[in-house]
Amino acid sequence: MPGFLRRLISPAVAPTLQRDTVRLRLEDAEIDVLRVRDPRARRIKLSVDERGVRLTLPPRASLVMGERFLEQHRGWLSTQLRSYQAQNLPPPLVIGEPGVLPLRGELLPLRWDTGRYAHLELDGTGVCMHLPARGTDATVKRALREFYEAQTRADVGQWLPRYLPSLPRAPARLRLKVMSSQWGSLAPDGSMALDLALVLGRPSAFEYVLVHELCHLIQANHSAAFWDEVEQRFPAWRGERDYFQLEGRRLKAMLRQLL
């Protein structure tokens, strides 16, 4: 396995965000909207996921501008909320109760056992969560993240060696992140970031994203030449792109629900 895969995953340092909640009357109900002032934001943005509605304001946007933006996007907001309600996500995990965990395109049975420290193990019957007697939801979420990071590193370590010989260099670093919209990225310094939700979906789709980002080491764009590089290494990439269009939102929603 290449040495960079053995390095610690660098934690992301996020700027300070200001948060509060506003109430919005939508159709026949009132909903809570998380309002966030983000120093990195360049425009007002409205987003919806399984956690609810989020209104992001850049530093210079006034609260009145944010309220107007909400009013202008009521119809879109209603549509998005209905879409999330119809996603059929697995039920949230409850400590001690049997459940399921998504991994590599499957929902694996999850059982619980006591242990000295929190960790998950794969076996022939599914996944076992070992949890100390005083384990909390936060303990479970940390163990889940460590588990998914380990599974992701294992997949990348399996696929990467077959592509390295045709590349000008290996990625400088690998970061695993929870991404809101992207599946991967490659920085100018050669650092690669991958969405942790990739390991929840089918492996061929994950491998396509890895190949996609590796090809940016050759072509730092999405030109015809770039897609030629992808085609040479992964001819079935179109089917995997279609898979993300159908299942991508659900994969990201499942990961956020778990973590």
Secondary structure, DSSP 8 states (H G I E B T S, - for coil): --GGGGS----------EEEEEEEEETTEEEEEEEEE-TT--S-EEEEETTEEEEEE-TT--HHHHHHHHHHTHHHHHHHHHHHHTS-------TTS-EEEEETTEEEEEEEEE-SS-EEEEETTEEEEEE-TT--HHHHHHHHHHHHHHHHHHHHHHHHHHHGGGSSS--SEEEEE--SS-SEEE-TTSEEEEEGGGGGS-HHHHHHHHHHHHHTTT-SS-SHHHHHHHHHH-TTHHHHHHHHHHHHHHHHHHHHHH-
